Amino acid sequence: MKNVTYGRARPEDRTSMAMTEETPTQSDRIASELRRRMQSGTYAPGLRLVEMDIADEFDVGRGRVREVFRTLVGEGYLEFVANRGVLVRRYSRSEMLEVGNVREVLEGLVARLAAERALTEDQQQDLTAIQERMDKTEADGDTDAFAGLNRAYHQMICDFAENRHATEFLGRLRVPLFRLQLPISFSIDSLEQSNRDHRVITTAILMGHRDAAEAAMRAHVRAGNAHIRSLPEDAF
């Protein structure tokens, strides 16, 4: 399979370039599906991914699969281990806590930026709606649904902040937390505490209180770190 090299687009070709960037490549689609499987827990930490099996499943060459693997290693989803191959990355407790310390700063920043902006009516409605959905899952004790909404909630705040660098960095930093957001790691008590934090953050952003939004988000992430410290060793 040939590798295609794209040249740098000229300023007058920006529209054409944007259209190209919006069209997912075959590698993008494979990487997206593998991410989904890891985020959902279908691929558990430590699982070995066999290059040939992936190539057969997606009907692509092994070179294409290696390209996808390199991308996902760079994003923190996978790791190369000598004599074992490519594995779904397993993070230690200390690595999780180090990531959490950085996340506290960046998540606080995007909450602050979101509160500073004049959200559109649609954005306000979207934030209110997702908060109401999280409130319902809390009342129902539906930890599975809450995990998905939790990810969407934090991504929504990133989108409102409109800072692509913070969004990119947070996307990478959240990778090791996906598996901890599976139902087995969420007790009802931790779900309720998490959503109480969300309500404070949501209110602060909607009211445009930037200091309160940042403080509430940072406290929320610190609570997440405390949750990580409390998990049994076999969670890692």
Salt bridges, closest charged atoms under 4 A:
GLU12 OE2 - ARG10 NE 3.46
ASP13 OD2 - ARG10 NE 3.06
GLU33 OE2 - ARG36 NH2 2.76
GLU33 OE2 - ARG37 NE 2.71
GLU51 OE2 - ARG62 NE 2.70
GLU51 OE2 - ARG66 NH1 2.83
GLU57 OE2 - ARG37 NH2 2.44
GLU67 OE1 - ARG64 NH1 3.62
GLU75 OE1 - ARG35 NE 2.76
GLU95 OE2 - ARG89 NH2 3.40
GLU104 OE2 - ARG218 NE 3.04
GLU104 OE2 - ARG222 NH1 2.71
GLU107 OE2 - ARG103 NH2 2.80
GLU107 OE1 - HIS154 ND1 3.42
GLU107 OE2 - ARG174 NE 2.99
GLU116 OE2 - ARG112 NE 3.65
GLU116 OE2 - ARG210 NH1 3.31
ASP135 OD1 - ARG199 NH1 3.02
GLU138 OE1 - ARG199 NH1 3.02
ASP140 OD2 - LYS136 NZ 2.76
GLU162 OE2 - ARG117 NH2 3.18
ASP197 OD2 - HIS220 ND1 2.96
ASP211 OD1 - ARG112 NH1 2.71
GLU214 OE1 - ARG112 NH1 2.89
GLU233 OE1 - ARG93 NH2 2.99
